Amino acid sequence: MRRVVVMTAILCSILSLTAAGVCVADPWYIHTLDTAAPDGYAYPCLALDASGRPRISYYDATNHDLKYAACNGSGWEIDTVDSAGDVGKETSLALDASGYPHISYLDDTNHDLKYAAWNGSTWSIQTVDATGYVGYYPSLALDSSGYPHVSYFDWSNWRLKYAAWNGASWTIRTVSTSGDLLWTSSLALDTGDYPHISYQYNGWFGEPYSGFLKYAVWNGSSWDIYTPRTGGFHMYIDDGICLVLDRSDHPHISNFDPDGYSIFYMASDGIGWSGWRVASEWRAPGGRFMALDDTDYPHLGVRSLNRDRGGYDLKYTAWNGTNWDTQIVDGVGDVALYTPLALDADGYPHMSYYEQTNGELKYATARPPPQASHDLPASGYSMISLPLTPSSATVHDVLCDDLGHGNYYMWRWDGGRYYTVPTTTPGCQATTLSAQEGYWVLAPGATLDIDVGGSLPHPNQRIPLQTGWNIVPAPYEATMDSLQVDNAGDVRSLADAQAAGWVAATFFGSHDGTGTYSRLTINRTPPDKLSFWHGYWVAAAVGCWLIVPQPSGGAAATAIRAAEPTPVPPTWTFDIHAASGGSTDSITIAAADGASDAFDGFALDKPKPPAAPGEGRLRMVLVPDAAAVGRGYPSPPAFATSSSMTAGGLATEAKSTAQQTTDYHFILTGGVKGEPVTLSWPHLSRLSRDRVAILTDRDTGKRTFMRSRARYEFAAPGADGSRHLGVTVKPAQQAGTLITGFSAVPLRGGRGAELAFSLSADASVDISLLNVAGRLVGRVRQGVSADAGTHAVTWSGRSLSDTPLPNGLYLCVLKAKTPDGRQASAVRRIMLAR
């Protein structure tokens, strides 16, 4: 039974206010982006992509670099954007329609305004303004065309400036009048792409409350500048200011009021201004610390003085239409300035901040991690993957709710062998679980209920492939034809990557509870697909990346089509199946133009994935001819340790159609020792009638004409043994006399007779003895395969019950049947006389 995957977040509980006006905090999930550094990190700016994934720009104060962090679902990818001097202070971040980041920031070495944009492969960096000491307190916004606009402070001239990119160059305007002293600004663009800027204006030095709040709007030809008033007085500010436009393009401004260390929020309805004092002893951080929800209610991220411990807490407050609901997000460390806030599409808040106590850059969200559940059979082996990166990635947290510690078995594949999970094996990272790996699981005697909470994988999940076999996960319900492969920056579709010899286009999935495999290909209509919770074997000839795009992302259309010719399909092919108890396996032999006895690449020869862990499992692999030396050629290793595609054997082997006679060699291992194994070939009719197939048991020498018999049986070799077999395919003999000679010479004393016969073609032979009444009384051979040529055999003169036959006349009947169905018979008389 399989349960439906639940990927939606649970709505937070309703906030309940305490007497002090601080609500009981819902859980906040806090992550560390960048670890402790001597001088820490500063000026983080946060934005969310279309999937709600956080992206953060920030300043590395230890290395004096601009950095950018992106959550990919499995962790944080951190990039150094600019390291030319002391760069990256006062960052401002925005994402375009493709989710690509754009960052404005200060070059403190040259006192310039700089701008960086990601184009999909590299960072493009420009110096926007280098006249004097410029670029302080920048605020960035993107217009409807994705072009950047930046407001910033010109320290040399004490002016507020505004720069806009038109697709070819920057246009720079002065917003403030001459002589103004400015400290901070916040920029927003309205639906007409006109800029709105709130900023601090210092008119007189030494005067109390000299920092007035100003608001500037571009009317198409000039700047309209206002001094918002609420309650009959000017609003004055220190260093925290944030402007957001609502759905009607009306401004909402939050700022820090040094009178009582308060946060003040004000909004305009297009006619006048209204204002609220949010709380005292709060500090407004720099940057974008305010966002509006879909009802245009404000949400703020602030820092608040905690007098009990002498540090600053990180808080989140939201207007509910009547009151401000407030939560403590982080009350452990000392939170520094700059705590940007953003709301996702469902209204959940996300924040970023620098925590001074431990010197770490952190990210917090109130959005609960997605949850997912899955049931596996009560017994047997299953190859699984996780659709989420677990919040708590230990094996016990994911599995032990049902099974308890130690009452399960789990393996991961790494470097050509299995490791148990968890493990203490040196060099094997296997104590935690990841959404980028697949695993084998055995839960004896109990249905395994997997419950995992965590983060969704990256929209275009990149899974590393090592040379050889890999167990890959299914982060999405993805069809095989949508998969891509990245080999050192060369991105191709899965089919073209196969044609180039990078990877196999055939994946192997496991059936839950059985440990057996089914093949997935892109050649079916519709193509096979990867499914949630399942793991899949895929072979790679080079180290590369498998890209699994979101189903709705259309990423397959971006793959670069290769020019390699389509391989010629096999001329003929058929399977050989093995069954013993509940275990089965199969191999495929084929012939194709251009094939060889060596490995011909993934289009023709398909490596065999490693067997599931555990005992009693049948496994058949085709082996290279170079290893087939008589009966003593080696068995494949239990786990392939070589990067060679043939080291662990092949599931499918194609050889040249130019050869008259083609030999295939395969090995069977496993099964319960001594139990019967049955080989069968139900689709032999696919082999053309002008060719015959002969199965040879190389350990006993017994041969079976595969058109004459439907199966072959022997005892399973067990986990430590092997059975060596082969198939020979060759042209059928031309029509003619099949039995060219047959003689029967009695032996003295009535001890039987010496029989000799010649065959013009390979055939299955029966030799029996009849009395003069035509009754069967003895048998010499039954269903014995014989090559073309002369053969000699002795009849012992004994009956079917192994007793001596009496003296008299007997008829010796020889019957022969070729693999292509031709039959012949011959009769000779034998006189027994004792």
Secondary structure, DSSP 4 states (H G I P E B T S, - for coil): --PPP--SPPPPPPP-B-TTS-BPPPP-EEEEEE---TT-EEEEEEEE-TT--EEEEEEETTTTEEEEEEE-SSSEEEEEEE-SSSEEEEEEEEE-TT--EEEEEEETTTTEEEEEEE-SSSEEEEEEE-SSS--EEEEEEE-TTS-EEEEEEETTTTEEEEEEE-SSSEEEEE-SPTT-B---EEEEE-TT--EEEEEEEE-STTSTT-EEEEEEEE-SSSEEEE--EETTEE-B-SS-EEEEE-TTS-EEEEEEETTTTEEEEEEE-SS-EEEEEEEESEEPPSS--EEE-TT--EEEEEEEEETTTTEEEEEEEEE-SSSEEEEEEE-SS-B-S---EEE-TT--EEEEEEETTTTEEEEEE-SPPPEEEEEE-SSSEEEEE-SSEESS-BHHHHHHHHH-TTSSEEEEEETTEEEESS---TT---SB--TT-EEEEE-TTS-EEEEEEEEPPPTEEEEEE-SEEEEE--SS-EEGGG-EEEETTEEEEHHHHHHTTSB-S-EEEEPTTT--EEEE-SSSSSPPEE-TTB-EEEEESS-EEEEEE-TTS-GGGGSPPP-PPPPPPPSEEEEEEEEETTEEEEEEEEEETT--SS---TTT-EEPPPPPSSSS--EEEEE-GGG--GGGPPPPPSS--SSSTTTT-EEEEEEETT-SSEEEEEEEEESSTTSEEEEE-TTGGGS-TTEEEEEEETTT--EEETTT-SEEEEE--EEEEEEEEEEEEEEPPPSS-SEEEEEEEEPGGG--EEEEEEESS-EEEEEEEE-TT--EEEEEEEEEEE-SEEEEEEE-SB-TTS-BPPSEEEEEEEEEE-TTS-EEEEEEEEEE--
